[in-house]
C-alpha cells in the first residue's frame, strides 16, 4: 500500500478548515487536565500534605504529548498526522475568554460582573503558560462558595481556566499566565455562625477584644474550641445548641487565654464570638 503525503496545496486547504466546536472543547478539556488521576499530576501524593497549598506550572510538553496520544486514535497515514498537528496547533491558539466553554455556562449577569472586573472584553484564554494551584484542606468541606482569584506582577487579574474539587478536600485551580499573588476568600455575603463542622464535632476559633503586647484586637485564637456534638449539656437530641451552656464554655475558654475583660461573658461579647465574617487568605510571590 502506498503512503500518502500532503501536497503544499492540500496543506493550504487544510488551514482553512475550522475546528469543530466539539473537538475544540475536547482539546480544551485535555489541556485543563480533566479526568487525570492525582497520582499523575504529582510525582508523590504525599507532597500534598493535609492543610497545605502548592503552586506550580503545567508542563506544556506533557500536555502536548497527552493530546497527541488522544488524537492519534484512528490515525492511519501521514496525511492524518499532518492534519492532527494542524488541529492541535489551532486548539492551542488563544481565543476570546468570554467565548470559552467556562464563560458560556455562566449566567449573563455573572459574565457582566467578570467583564467589569477584568476591565476589558478582549482578554484571551490560551494554554501556553498555565499556573496551577493545588489546595488540600478540611476548609474545602467545611465552607462552601469560596472565591479563588490570581493576579500577575502588575496586579492584573489572570483568566480562570478551571476551578474544580477533585476530591472531598482537594481543590485544583488553573489560571492563564504566571501567578504573582493568589487570594482565596469567603463570599462577603457569607455572614454566619462561628461554628463549623469538623468530623463529628463543632469547632470555633474565638477572637480577642483586648489589645496588649501579647495579642491584637480581633486576633483569632490558634487553638480551636471543640464543641462535642454528643455533649447533651450543649447540644440536645435534635441538634440544637443551648446558648447558656455554650456561653459558659466560651467564657471558660476566653478566661484561660486571658482574653476576657470582665469576669462574666456579656451578651454582646457572646454575639461577637458567635458571628463569623468573611475571611481572606493571601499568598504573594514577591513578599
N, C-alpha and C positions, 0 to 999 in steps of 0.2 A: 504493500500500500504506500503510495506517495505521500510525503508530508507536505502540508500546505503552509505557505508563509504569506503574511500580509504584504501586499504591494503598497508603495507610497500613496497611491490614490485611495486604496481601501482604508489606509490608516487615517487619511484626511476625512473620509466619510464617517469613520467611527467617532471622530472628535465632535461631530455634530449631534451624536446620539445623546439624548437626555437620560440621565439615570432615573429609572422608575422610583417613585416615592417609597414603595415597599422595600426596594433594595437599599435606598439611602438610609431608611430607618433601621434596617437590619445592620448595615455597616456602622451606623451611629451606636447601636446597642452593643456591638462587639468592642468598639473603641472605648466605650464607657464601662467596660469590664463587667457587664451584666452576666449573671449565671456562671461566674467563675468562682470556684471554691476558695475560701480564705487561705487555705494551705498553699494555693498557687500565687496568691498576692504577697505573701510574706515568706521570707526564707525560713523563718521559725515562728510558729504561732505564739510561742512563749515570749517573743519580743514585744507583743502587745499585752502587757500585764493588766491586771484589774486596776481600774481607776487611772488610766493612762491615755495619753493622746500622742499620736505620731504624725509627722509631716514628711512628705516626700514628693517625688516627681515620677510620673508614669513613663516607663521606658518605651519610647515611640517605636524602636526597633522590634521590641517584643510584640506590640500590638500590630505592627505591620505584618510580622510573621503569622500572628494569630488570624488576621483577616485573609492573608494569602492561603492559609490552610483551609479556612472555611469556604473561600471562593473556588478552591481547587476541585471541589466535588463536581464531577461531570466534565472536567477538562480533558479533552482527548487529542487536541492538536495544538500546534504552535499558534494558530490564529486565536484559539480560545485563550491562550496565555497572554497574548498581546492585548486582547480585549479586556481581560480581567485587570491587567496592570492599568489600563486607561480608566476603568471603573474605580479601582482602588485609589488612584490619584485624585479623581474628581470627588470621591467620597471623603477625602481628607481635606478638601479645599474649604475655606471659610464660607459661611453662609450667614444670612441675616439672623441675628439672635432671636428676634421676635417672630421668625417663621419656623423655628425649630419645633420638634415634637413636644418638648417640655412646655414651651410657651403656648402652643396651640391647645393644650389641655387645660390651661388656666382660664378662670373667669375673666371676661373683658375688663371688669373693674380692677382686678388684680394686675392685669397687664398694664393698665394705665398707671398704676402705682409704681410698677417696676420701671416703666419708661421715665417717670418723673425722677425716680431715684438715680437712674443711670444718666439722666440729663441728655440723652441722645437716642435717636431711633436707628442709628447706623452702626450700632455695636455688632461686631461679628463674633460668631462662635467658630472656633477652629480646634484642631486636635494636634497642633504642632507642639505646644507646651501645655501639659496638663498637670496641675498640682493636686495632690491627694492628701486628705486628712482622714485618719482613722481614729475613732474615739471608742474607747471601751470603758463603760461606767454604768453603775446602777441608776444614774440620773436618767439614762435613756428610757428606763422602765418607769421611774417614779414621776417624771414630768413630761407632759405632752406639749406638742406645738413649739418646741424650742426653735429659735431662729438662728440660722448659720449664715455668716457673711465673711467675705475675704476682700482685702484691698491690696493694691500694688504699692510700690515705694513712693508713688506720687499721691497716694490717698484715693485713687480712683477705684470704684468697686469692680471686682472681677466677675464676669459672667458665670453663673452657676450651670454646670453641665449635668451634675447628678447629685442628689442627696437621698440616700436610702438606708433603711435599717437592714443589715444583712444577718442579724440575729437579735435576740431579745435585748442584749446590752452592747451591741457593736453598731456604730453608725459610720458610713463611708460618705465623704463629701469630695466631689471633683469640681475644680474651677479651671477656667481657661486663663492661663498666664501664671506668673510667679507670685506666690503669696509673700507679702511683707508683714501683714497683720491679719489675724483671724479672730473673729468675735462670735461667741455663742451666748444667747440671752433668751430669757423667758419673754413671752409677749407682754407688752406694757399693760394689757387689759387683764393679765393673769393675777389678779388680787385674790389671795386665797388664804386658808388657814395655814399656819406654820408647820403643821404636822404633815409628814409624808411617810408613805408605807415602805418599809424595807423588810423583806421576808414576811414574817408573821407579826412584826412589831410596828409601832408608830415611832417616829423619831422627830426631835426638834433640835434646833441649834439656837438657843436664846441669844438675844443681843443686849449689849451693855447700854445703860442710860447714864452711866458715870464716866468721867474722864479724868485720868491722872497719868502718872509716869508709866504705869503698867498696862493701861487699857485706854482705847479711844472710844468716843461716843459712837454707838451703832455697831461696834465691832462684834462679830459673830463668834460664839464660843467654838473652839476646835473640837471639844468633846461634845458628843451628842447626848441629849436627854432621851433615854429609852423609855417608851411607854408600852408596857406589855399588854397586848390585847386580851390576854387571859386573866388579867388582874381585875376581878369583879368590882373592886373598890373604885376603879376609874372607868372601866368600860362594862356596860351592862350586857345582858344576853342578846339584846337587839343591836349591839354595836354602837350604842350612843355613849358619848363621853359625859362624865359627871363633872361639871365645871368646878365645883368646890374642891373635889379631890384632886383634880388636875392642877388647880391654882396652888394648892398646898405642895404638890410635888415640884412645881416650877419654883415656888418660893424657897424650898429647901435647896434646890439646885443653885439658885442665884446666891443664896447665903454662903454656900460652900465656895463659890467663886469670888465672894465679897463684892458682888455687883449690885446689891440691893441697898438703896439709900435708907429706906425705912425698915423697921423690924417686920412689918407685915406688907405683903404684896397688895397694891391697890387695884381697883377695877381697871383704871386706865393703864397701869403697867401690865396687867394680865392681857388686856386687849392688844397692847403693843407687842407682846411676845407671841400672841396667837396669830396675828396678821402678818403674812409674808408678802413682801412686794417683789416685783420682778428683779431678778439678779442677772449679772452680766460677767462673763469671763473673757478677758482679752489676752491674746498671745501675740507678741510683737517680735519680729526677727531682729530688728536693729536695736532693741533695748534689752 
